């Protein structure tokens, strides 16, 4: 999905509305929210709207 590891790392540090305004890195702190991050990544990968 991203051109580089740097781009992917940058995405992890940007707040996202589907994660209640938290960054994916912050949201991944709990198992339940990590599953939300994973689901978001799959939707982005397959181009499925949230």
QUITA-V730038 format. One record per residue. PHI is phi as a letter, one per 40 degrees, with the letter a starting at -180 (* if undefined). OMEGA is omega in degrees with one decimal (999 if undefined). Layout:
BEGIN
phi-><PHI;PHI>
omega-><OMEGA;OMEGA>
END
This chain:
BEGIN
phi-><*;b;c;a;c;c;c;c;c;c;d;c;b;b;c;b;c;c;b;f;g;c;c;d;c;c;c;c;c;b;c;c;c;c;c;c;c;c;c;c;c;c;c;c;c;c;g;c;c;c>
omega-><-179.3;-177.9;-176.8;175.5;178.2;178.1;179.0;178.4;178.7;178.7;-179.8;-175.6;179.8;179.5;-177.8;-178.0;179.9;177.1;179.1;176.7;177.3;174.1;175.2;178.6;178.1;-176.9;-177.1;-177.7;177.3;-178.1;-179.4;-179.6;174.3;176.6;176.2;177.4;179.6;178.9;177.2;178.5;178.6;178.6;177.4;-178.0;-177.3;178.2;179.8;179.5;-177.7;999>
END
